């Protein structure tokens, strides 16, 4: 999931020790992350409302509502409360849902009038942990340009919070 609201900016790549964010096409970003936890545990972290609330809440933004019908054709909606009490939502439909290996879903945001993104998240076992590959396909290059810096900065930070949560 593109876990952050769109913002202005573009660059070609961002890396921390475990996360790489790369612009892989005009309208596509690929995020790769290595987790120490097994795929089933990472999958739970990506789908459990309780765990999502804990790692997706940050920087004055709190995930206050998670509703998800976790199956192909099912829908989801996340509502965040930002600084000052303003709510912001993201929502979509699951196209594929294969626990604990793959999620393909659309993603749209309240207040944005573009077609939804399509995010594919694949998890595979790797050396006792999990390799995550998330591919985000945008409806246009311009929208990808606007969102890249948010994915670039938000993915390493968000996945670091998830890693710490899964280690408990």
N, C-alpha and C positions, 0 to 999 in steps of 0.2 A: 504494500500500500504506500502511495505517496502520502506520507503522514503529516505533512505540513501544508498550510495554506499557500497558494501561489504568491510569489514575490518577484521583483524585477532583478535581472542579472543573468549572466552566462559565463561559464568557464568550461574548460575541457575535461578536467579530472580533479577529484579530491580523494585523498587517501588518509586513513589513520592506520594503526598497526593491524586492525582486523577488518576494516570496512573500506571498500573502494567504490567510488561513484564516477561513472564514465558516461559521457555523451556518445552513444553507440550509433546513432543515426540522426538525421535532421529533426525527427520528432520522437526520439527515443532515448531514454536514460536506463542504464543498467547499474544496479547496486549489488555488490557482492560482500558477504559477511561470513566470517567463521565464528561459530559459537562453540563453547566447551560442552554444552548440553546435547543430549541425543535429539534426533528429529521430532519425536513425539512430544518432548517437553517444549521445544521451540515452537512447534505447531500450536500447542496449548497457549503459549504466550502470545501468539498472533491471533487467537480466536476466543479465548476466555474473557468474558466481560470484566471479571474482577481483575485479572492480570493486565488487560488493556488499560483499565482506569489507572492502574498503578504506574505503568511505564510511559503512557502517552500524556500524562499530566505533567507539565513543566513550564517554567518561565512565566508564571502567572496565568497559565492556561490550564484549566481543569476539565478532564473528560467527565461529564456529569451524567451522560445517558448513553448506553450501548444497547441497541436492539439488533439482533441478527438471527436470521433463519438460515442456518449453516447447511445448505444443500444447493445443488445446481438449480437455478431458477429462484432461489430464495433471495431475499433482500436484506440489506443492513442499513442502519443509520446511527451515526455517532454525533452527539451534540457536545460541544465544548463551551465552557464559560471563560471568557477572556478577562483581562484586566478591566475594571470598571463595570463588570457584570454583564457585558454584552455576550449573547450566545451566537454560536457559529456551528453550522452542521455540514457533515459530509455523508454521502449516501451512495448506494449502488446496488447492483445485482450480481450474485455469484453465477458465473458461467460454468466453472468446474470447481469441485470441492472433493479432494481425495486425501483424507486424513491418513497419515501425517506427512504427506509428500507434496501436495500441489494445491494452490488456490489461484483461480483466475476470476477476476471481478472487474466490473466497471466502477468508476469513481467520479462523483460530481460533488460540487460544493454549492451551498446556499449562496445566492447572489451573483454567481458567475453564469454567463449565458452561452458557454461553449459546450460542444458535445463532450460526453464523459471520456475520461482516460480509461485505458484498459491496462490493468496491472496483473502480471503473472508472477507468482512466487513459487519457486521450486526449492525443496529441501532434500538434501541427500546426506547419508551418513559419510563421515570423513574422519578417519583417524580418531575414533571414539567421540567425536563431536558432530557438528552439523555444518554443511556448506549451504548457505542461502544465496540464491540468485533471484533477484527481483527485477523484472523488466517492466518499465512504465512506458506505454505508447500513448502519445498525445494526439489530439485531433489536428494539430498544425505545428509547424516549426516555431511560430511566434509564441504559442502557449508553452511549448517546451522551453524556449528561451526565458520566458518569465518565471518558470518554476524551477529551473535548474539550480539556482543558488540556494533555494530553500531545501531541495533534496540533498544538495551537496553539504550543507551545514547541519540539517536536521537528522539525516540518516545515521551518521556516526554517533551522534549524541543520543538519539532515541534507542538505537540498538545497544549502546553501552548500558543504558538504564535497564533494558530488557535482559542483557547478560547478567547484570548484578542481581536482578530479581530472580532469575532462573538458578543462580548459584545458591540461593537460600534454602 
